[in-house]
Amino acid sequence: MKIIKKEFKYFVLFLLIVAGSLNAAAQTDTLQHKAQGRKNSLEQQKKPYVILISADGFRWDYAQKYKATHLLELGSKGVQAESMIPSFPSLTFPNHYTIVTGLYPSHHGLVNNSFLDEKSNERYSMGAKAKVKDGKWYGGTPLWVLAEQQNMMTASMFWVGSEAEIKGTRPSYYYDYNEKIPVAQRINTVKEWLMLPEEQRPHLITFYLSEPDHAGHSFGPESDDASKAVKEVDSIIYELTKAVATTKLPVNYVFVSDHGMTAVDRENPIPTPKSIDSARYIIASSGTMMDIHAKNKADINTLYQKLKSEEKDYTTYLKSEMPEHFHYSSKDDKMNRIGDILLIPTWPKVFSSRKPGAGYHGFDPSVVKDMHATFLAWGPTFKKGLKIPSFENVNVYPLVADILGLNYDEAAIDGKRKVLENIR
C-alpha cells in the first residue's frame, strides 16, 4: 500500500511538472508559425532577396561612437546615411510600423506605444499581447502583406505587426515575439528559410533585435552597457551575414533602427499637472509626450487654457494646432487616436511621477538629433561606398518594395520613391 501511495505521489508530481511546462509554453510561444498552401509564383521566384534588420534604439552615431567594426565595414561597401529621421513620436511601435508601411503614425494608426481608441473606447498597449496580435489596430499595407498579395513568400523573425492578421494576411513564416529563442537559433532559422526550395523560399525577411534599446534606457546612451550592447549587435549582424553567405543567394541587407536615445534630467522630472482631473480627462500616455483625452469634448478648452497659463518645461498644444512637421494633428489623425490636448516636454525634461530612467526617446527629432536612427544598406542591388544625407524613415517602404519588384500605389503612402531611388 505504501509503495502504491508513493508511486501515486510521484505520478501527481509528474503531472504538475508537465502542466507547468505546457502553461509556460502557452505563455511564451517559441514555435514557428507556417502558412499552409502558399508558394512563390514563377515570376516571384526570379526576384531578389531582402533582409530588413532593425536594432531597436541604435542611435545614428552609435556605430562610429562605439566602433561597430563589422557594421562600419559593411556600410562602407554599400550605402550609409548621415542618419535616418524617425517619425513623431520617436517611439518603438509607431516607427517600426512606419518603416514597413511607408505611413506616418497618425496615418497607420499606431500613434504611440500605448494609446486610446475613442471610437471603441479601448486601449492599445505594446505590452498587451492580445491587442498586439489583433489586426484591427493596424492600418496600411505592411511590406509582407504587399508581397504575399502578389504571390511572394515572406518570413519574420519578429517585427511590429507581424503577429497580427492584417488585411487577412500574416507572413508565410513567423514567430510571436519573445526573448526565449537564442540568437544563434534565430540566425540558423533565417539560413534555413533561404535554403528552402525556390517555390517555398521567402524573398523578404524581417529580423528584429531588442538591443541596444534596453541598455540605453537602463544605463543611458553614454554608458559602458550601451557600448557593449552595440558591439553585441555588431557581432550578431556579422554572424548573420556569414550564415547567409553560405546559401550563395544574392541577398540585400537593409539595416535600420526605429529611433535613437538621449540622456534626460533624472533629478527634476515634470509632475503630472494637478489641473488634469481624472474624473473628466484620460491620460493615455506620458513620458516624452502627455496625451490627454477629454471625456466630454466641451471640457477641452477649459483644460487647455489652464495648462497653457501654467506651463513650465513643456508646451501645450491642441490637437488641431500641432506643428505641421509632426504630421500629428487633427487633419492627420485618420483613426481618431491622438489626444485632444498634447503636452510636449522641453528636452531633456520628461513627465514622470518618480525618478526617470537614464535614457529616453520620443522627442521631436527635428529638435533633438539624439532621436535620429541608423540606416545602412549593402548587397548586389546597392551602390558601393555611397554616403547620403539624412532622410525620413517613411521612404524605406518604397525602396524595399522596388527592390523586390512589388507593385504599390505611391499615392497611398507617405514615402516617396525618388528619395532613395539613386542608391541602387
Secondary structure, DSSP 8 states (H G I E B T S, - for coil): -HHHHHHHHHHHHHHHHHHHHHHHHHHS--S-EE-SS----HHHHTS-EEEEEEETT-BTTHHHHTT-HHHHHHHHTSEEES-EE--SS--HHHHHHHHHH---HHHHS--SSEEEETTTTEEEETT-HHHHT-GGG--S--HHHHHHHTT--EEEES-TTTTS-BTTB--SEE----S-S-HHHHHHHHHHHHTS-GGG--SEEEEEE-TTHHHHHHH-TTSHHHHHHHHHHHHHHHHHHHHHHTTT--EEEEEE-S---EE--SSS-B---TT--TTTEEEEE-SS-EEEEESSGGGHHHHHHHHHHH--SEEEEEGGG--GGG--STTT-TTS-S-SEEEEE-TT--B-SS---SEE--S-TTT-GGG-B-EEEESTTS-SSEEE--EEGGGHHHHHHHHTT----GGGSS--HHHHGGG-
